[in-house]
Amino acid sequence: MRLLIVSNRLPVSVKKESGKFTYEKSAGGLVSGLSDFLKGLGKSESEIDDYIWMGWPGMTIDKEDEDLVRETVEREHNASPVFLSQKLMDNVYLGFCNKTIWPLFHYFPNFASFENEFWDEYKKLNEIFCDEVMKVVKPGDILWIHDYHLMLLPAMLKEKVNNPIGFFLHIPFPDFEMYRLFPKESRRAILKGLLGSDLVGFHTYDYAQYFLRSVLRILGKENHMGTINFPDRVVKVGTYPMGIEFNKFHTMDVTPFPSEKPDPDEPKIILSVDRLDYSKGILNRLQGYELFLKKHPEWHGKVFLNMVVVPSRTGVASYQKIKRRLDELVGNINGNFGKVNWTPIIYQYTSFPHKELIAHYRMSAVSLITPLRDGMNLVAKEYIASLNDHKGVLILSEFTGAAKELGETIIINPNNINEIADSLAEALSIPEEEQIRRNKLMQKRLKRYNVTRWANDYVDNLLDISRVSSFTSKSKILKPEINQKLLKNYQEAKNRIIIVNYDGTLVPLTRDPEEVKPSEDLKKLLINLNKTDKTDIVIISGRGKDYLDNWLGKTPVNISAEHGTWIHEATDKQWKLFKPLSNEWKEEILPILELYTDRLPGAYIEEREYSISWHYQKADIEQASFLSKEVSDHLLSITTNIGVQVLKGKKIIEVSNSGINKGELAMHWLSRKNYDFVLAMGAGWTDEMLFQTLPEHAWTVRVGMLKTDAKYVIKSQEDALNLLKNLEKQ
């Protein structure tokens, strides 16, 4: 089985020097982490034995050079390049990605801006990636899409392929109040794009819950334990904290770089390593260190801050401003506190090769990592893993994903410079025995849940949820060949009955129940189906008899109202109770529903002679989602012994007499003739009782591809009408 990884960049960067192409490993935690996982393919129990990685090669490649570059990266790096112009990448990366997504996802709305041109380019980039993936993907491939540059891609691919599709977001997903700052078009499109995946992965539980809440508030899709049901599949939203290759950091020989901690009479090292970014809290970190020096003069000359800032997005104005402010702060601190033989901050604006970075980790007594917001922050894990002497203290921002796993560190709020200053004093004073104890605990955890375990867990869960989708719905889809058998059975039958639900089957489900009057075309269809004595039509609905009589009373069909309480036979045109019923229970139920109606603006009560419906289609979707569960539980607790049933439907809770359901009602109609063609179609969970009751030879069809007792499923209400129209033609 092959894994097809899709990310913004290839694992190698292509450069052209003196007319020749060179290929260097790309920087970043994604490339580093996944590379370690991919090296182990075939050595573990994973079902994956091959891979290919798709992404941009890092520069514009001339048309005449594309074949050469493609052949080289495919042969030497198991990769397939997506060729894009530098202008498009700049507009996307420096535009929508870094001017809109990055600041809003990291809680910096003051840095965010939105331009339609950038959004259009973002869509264009995702479309190009989709086209390129389609050239490479094979049946059976697993598609794993990474990060915020490609959030529209999963839905684009889902329309074209049946392969398992996973998406993993490596940055935070913001809470709803921050996410809703996106313009309406883009905020809906991004959510829909991500939900094209079978599995959407996040670093932390919080990010996953924020995403689910935005899906609920913006798209109106509820979830159950992180699972969202769609007509033809299910989507799982899960938490997968990315790990690192522990042994590589713990055992690496870093020669020739020095890695021993300074002697006791030499200054201790506080290490700060971060990419230049406003989300990393570097300025707060410096201010906290400055306050530490003010509050603790006893540490002057005994400690220094080794500050490594990796250049990033040098063309973005907000980053240039941070760089200027950073240079000023470092100069001020060194000028105010420095001595001839002591410099408080060693400031390096550069990046280090891997070995040298690990050497810096091991030399440091303290690692100061204080992002204002970060998806995971693998540097924190790398620091702990690199400590082969188990000595060192990590100070970590509570706003990183890693803080959830590294609880033995000193966790701080990086917005509070007093906390930063105090944590430095605390860290420098922790006894070595305590340092060793804490670090051994964290190292054991990091070793157990390394990057290979992370990737395997994700891919295994992706395959599981993809198989669930196929089993629960696609295997039951009403295929053309089955449809032909149904039509043939209809043609040859002597007595035919069609039992069909009204809402969601004959007419679409709407936010306003008043909008679903039958069209003239629908009435004509029902009349044509009922032209001969061979065919009986039965319409079952939860609606009141007055509505149905007004809408369908003049058509030659049998009607059942209030889920079977009333029946209206086409032959006598009179409404009759299906069985003797009582409505005394309404006196107890109505006050309860009125109480909840007052608590939920937009909810309303529909009272009928022998049933009551509580509607909440027009209410706030999130409040209704929680309160409807409370209403249902409350009603169930008091109706157990009074002969009343509580039915929960689509944005509605119905209370009616016990002993009446669609299954029992169907047997009433079936008892009138010996029907050799039986078709039942429904769109709600109450229709499941109908499907369970009908004889074996019946054709049972569920509208909406969810788990069902029906033999077959169709995707939509339009498909249900088309099926009836095909019967009309026979």
Salt bridges, closest charged atoms under 4 A:
GLU24 OE1 - LYS15 NZ 3.64
ASP36 OD2 - LYS248 NZ 3.06
GLU47 OE1 - ARG467 NH2 3.11
ASP65 OD2 - LYS16 NZ 3.20
GLU66 OE1 - LYS63 NZ 3.90
ASP67 OD1 - ARG70 NH1 3.50
GLU76 OE2 - ARG75 NH2 3.48
ASP120 OD1 - LYS123 NZ 3.66
GLU132 OE2 - LYS135 NZ 2.98
ASP141 OD2 - ARG2 NH2 2.60
GLU177 OE1 - ARG180 NH1 3.19
GLU185 OE2 - LYS123 NZ 3.18
ASP198 OD2 - LYS158 NZ 3.03
ASP206 OD2 - LYS404 NZ 3.81
GLU222 OE2 - LYS651 NZ 3.40
ASP232 OD2 - LYS715 NZ 3.90
ASP274 OD2 - ARG285 NH2 2.68
ASP277 OD2 - ARG275 NH1 3.35
ASP277 OD2 - ARG313 NH1 2.73
GLU298 OE2 - HIS296 ND1 2.97
ASP327 OD2 - LYS323 NZ 2.86
GLU328 OE1 - ARG325 NH1 3.72
GLU356 OE2 - HIS360 NE2 3.94
ASP374 OD2 - LYS280 NZ 2.93
ASP389 OD2 - LYS261 NZ 3.18
GLU405 OE2 - LYS381 NZ 2.66
GLU408 OE2 - ARG445 NH2 2.83
ASP422 OD1 - LYS295 NZ 2.85
GLU432 OE1 - LYS391 NZ 3.42
GLU434 OE2 - ARG437 NH2 2.78
GLU434 OE2 - ARG438 NE 2.85
ASP457 OD2 - ARG453 NE 3.42
ASP464 OD1 - ARG467 NH1 3.90
ASP503 OD2 - ARG543 NE 3.01
ASP512 OD2 - LYS618 NZ 3.87
GLU520 OE2 - LYS523 NZ 3.70
ASP536 OD2 - LYS673 NZ 3.30
ASP546 OD1 - LYS545 NZ 3.86
ASP549 OD1 - HIS568 NE2 3.84
GLU569 OE2 - HIS668 NE2 3.95
GLU569 OE1 - ARG672 NH1 2.88
ASP572 OD2 - LYS576 NZ 3.00
GLU606 OE2 - ARG608 NH1 3.15
GLU606 OE1 - HIS615 NE2 2.75
GLU607 OE2 - LYS586 NZ 3.03
ASP620 OD1 - ARG217 NH2 2.74
GLU622 OE2 - ARG213 NE 2.60
GLU622 OE1 - ARG217 NH1 2.89
GLU630 OE2 - ARG599 NH1 3.20
GLU654 OE1 - HIS563 NE2 2.74
GLU664 OE2 - LYS579 NZ 2.92
ASP687 OD1 - LYS662 NZ 2.77
GLU688 OE2 - ARG702 NH1 2.82
GLU696 OE2 - LYS711 NZ 3.84
